[in-house]
């Protein structure tokens, strides 16, 4: 469901937010039984990890981008790859 969303338009990101809320509500409502808290926590954490990976992937430089403006600080003050280097630490925490 979330992986098939075509990115690029603001309303698509709103769809990701709405689907994430729906997923969280479904996990909390439908996961029952032994170890339900552990399973819920694992599913929610995996989803947050996916969202974090998507965020970092979208920040990466692309061949077609005008990176000279980024380097000059016109659009983004730092190079996006610096964020990517922090991905593993953020997901692990």
Residue frames as qw, qx, qy, qz and C-alpha x, y, z in Angstrom:
[[0.000, 0.887, 0.461, 0.000, 0.00, 0.00, 0.00],
 [0.221, -0.903, 0.087, 0.359, 2.56, 2.61, 1.06],
 [0.511, -0.328, 0.557, 0.567, 5.34, 1.37, -1.24],
 [0.423, 0.446, 0.657, 0.437, 3.22, 1.89, -4.37],
 [0.045, 0.920, 0.262, -0.288, 2.58, 5.60, -3.82],
 [0.595, 0.502, 0.134, 0.613, 4.11, 7.70, -6.57],
 [0.407, -0.641, -0.202, 0.618, 6.13, 10.42, -4.89],
 [0.366, 0.195, 0.299, 0.860, 6.64, 13.93, -6.14],
 [0.210, -0.586, -0.301, -0.722, 3.46, 15.79, -5.32],
 [0.152, -0.320, 0.542, -0.762, 2.54, 17.22, -1.90],
 [0.780, -0.154, 0.039, -0.605, -0.75, 15.31, -1.77],
 [0.821, 0.145, -0.551, 0.031, 1.20, 12.05, -2.08],
 [0.269, 0.250, -0.674, 0.641, 3.04, 12.83, 1.14],
 [0.512, -0.199, 0.272, -0.790, -0.30, 13.53, 2.80],
 [0.881, 0.023, -0.329, -0.338, -1.35, 10.06, 1.66],
 [0.591, 0.207, -0.686, 0.369, 1.68, 8.56, 3.35],
 [0.121, -0.238, 0.533, -0.803, 0.78, 10.36, 6.58],
 [0.722, -0.090, 0.055, -0.684, -2.83, 9.20, 6.41],
 [0.864, 0.108, -0.478, -0.114, -1.86, 5.61, 5.56],
 [0.366, 0.273, -0.703, 0.545, 0.65, 5.61, 8.42],
 [0.388, -0.199, 0.425, -0.793, -2.04, 6.67, 10.87],
 [0.856, 0.022, -0.162, -0.490, -4.38, 4.01, 9.52],
 [0.714, 0.228, -0.642, 0.162, -1.64, 1.38, 9.80],
 [0.088, 0.274, -0.663, 0.691, -0.90, 2.40, 13.40],
 [0.607, -0.118, 0.253, -0.744, -4.57, 2.26, 14.34],
 [0.878, 0.116, -0.357, -0.296, -4.97, -1.13, 12.66],
 [0.515, 0.267, -0.727, 0.367, -1.93, -2.53, 14.46],
 [0.150, -0.203, 0.598, -0.761, -3.26, -1.33, 17.81],
 [0.701, 0.000, 0.119, -0.703, -6.77, -2.65, 17.11],
 [0.893, 0.198, -0.266, -0.303, -6.18, -5.99, 15.42],
 [0.490, 0.349, -0.743, 0.292, -3.08, -7.43, 17.09],
 [0.704, -0.490, 0.178, -0.483, -4.36, -9.52, 19.98],
 [0.961, -0.039, -0.270, 0.037, -3.08, -12.43, 22.00],
 [0.788, -0.457, 0.033, 0.411, 0.20, -13.43, 23.57],
 [0.523, -0.227, 0.212, 0.794, 3.01, -10.93, 23.25],
 [0.295, 0.812, 0.461, 0.204, 0.65, -8.40, 21.69],
 [0.167, -0.953, 0.060, 0.246, 2.58, -5.45, 23.08],
 [0.502, -0.432, 0.558, 0.499, 5.86, -6.79, 21.75],
 [0.478, 0.374, 0.674, 0.422, 4.38, -7.47, 18.30],
 [0.133, 0.938, 0.321, 0.017, 2.71, -4.04, 18.15],
 [0.302, -0.842, 0.245, 0.375, 5.93, -2.33, 19.14],
 [0.541, -0.166, 0.645, 0.514, 7.92, -4.29, 16.53],
 [0.404, 0.602, 0.604, 0.330, 5.48, -3.45, 13.72],
 [0.001, 0.985, 0.154, -0.070, 5.32, 0.24, 14.61],
 [0.411, -0.703, 0.388, 0.432, 9.11, 0.48, 14.91],
 [0.550, 0.096, 0.661, 0.502, 9.56, -1.22, 11.52],
 [0.284, 0.811, 0.463, 0.217, 7.16, 1.25, 9.96],
 [0.185, -0.954, 0.074, 0.222, 9.00, 4.18, 11.52],
 [0.536, -0.392, 0.550, 0.507, 12.25, 2.73, 10.18],
 [0.484, 0.452, 0.621, 0.420, 10.71, 2.55, 6.69],
 [0.085, 0.962, 0.257, 0.047, 9.56, 6.17, 6.94],
 [0.376, -0.802, 0.289, 0.362, 13.03, 7.22, 8.09],
 [0.569, -0.078, 0.631, 0.522, 14.67, 5.34, 5.21],
 [0.361, 0.713, 0.521, 0.300, 12.27, 6.99, 2.76],
 [0.116, -0.980, -0.057, 0.154, 13.05, 10.42, 4.21],
 [0.444, -0.611, 0.468, 0.460, 16.78, 9.91, 3.82],
 [0.557, 0.225, 0.664, 0.445, 16.39, 8.43, 0.32],
 [0.258, 0.862, 0.403, 0.166, 14.44, 11.47, -0.82],
 [0.229, -0.929, 0.124, 0.262, 17.20, 13.75, 0.47],
 [0.695, -0.176, 0.464, 0.520, 19.91, 12.16, -1.69],
 [0.102, 0.597, -0.336, -0.721, 21.38, 14.08, -4.60],
 [0.758, 0.442, 0.480, -0.010, 20.07, 13.24, -8.06],
 [0.549, 0.042, 0.428, 0.717, 21.92, 13.60, -11.37],
 [0.162, 0.637, 0.499, 0.565, 19.33, 15.98, -12.74],
 [0.332, -0.856, -0.324, 0.229, 19.31, 18.33, -9.75],
 [0.297, 0.813, -0.136, 0.483, 20.94, 21.73, -9.78],
 [0.778, -0.412, -0.313, 0.356, 23.44, 20.93, -7.06],
 [0.413, 0.287, -0.122, 0.856, 25.39, 24.14, -7.52],
 [0.328, -0.624, -0.089, -0.703, 22.54, 26.00, -5.83],
 [0.834, -0.491, -0.250, -0.022, 22.56, 23.54, -2.97],
 [0.741, -0.028, -0.205, 0.639, 26.31, 23.96, -2.49],
 [0.146, 0.432, -0.033, 0.889, 25.94, 27.75, -2.52],
 [0.064, -0.254, -0.703, 0.662, 23.37, 27.42, 0.26],
 [0.300, -0.067, -0.251, -0.918, 20.53, 28.77, -1.84],
 [0.708, -0.233, -0.445, -0.496, 18.17, 25.83, -1.20],
 [0.883, -0.419, -0.206, 0.037, 19.69, 23.59, 1.44],
 [0.172, -0.910, 0.369, -0.074, 22.50, 24.76, 3.70],
 [0.411, -0.484, 0.768, 0.084, 24.25, 21.38, 3.81],
 [0.390, 0.267, -0.773, -0.424, 24.79, 18.54, 1.38],
 [0.831, -0.176, -0.070, -0.523, 22.12, 15.86, 1.62],
 [0.782, 0.159, -0.590, 0.124, 24.59, 13.01, 1.89],
 [0.048, 0.348, -0.633, 0.690, 25.51, 14.26, 5.36],
 [0.686, -0.173, 0.226, -0.670, 21.99, 13.32, 6.45],
 [0.890, 0.150, -0.380, -0.200, 22.36, 9.86, 4.90],
 [0.435, 0.354, -0.712, 0.423, 25.41, 9.18, 7.05],
 [0.261, -0.229, 0.578, -0.739, 23.25, 9.64, 10.16],
 [0.726, -0.074, -0.358, -0.583, 20.53, 7.23, 9.00],
 [0.680, -0.026, -0.724, 0.114, 21.85, 4.09, 10.65],
 [0.175, 0.040, -0.621, 0.763, 22.29, 5.79, 14.02],
 [0.431, -0.065, 0.111, -0.893, 18.79, 7.25, 13.95],
 [0.766, -0.053, -0.475, -0.430, 17.12, 3.97, 12.99],
 [0.567, 0.015, -0.755, 0.330, 19.02, 2.01, 15.63],
 [0.026, -0.020, 0.521, -0.853, 17.98, 4.45, 18.36]]
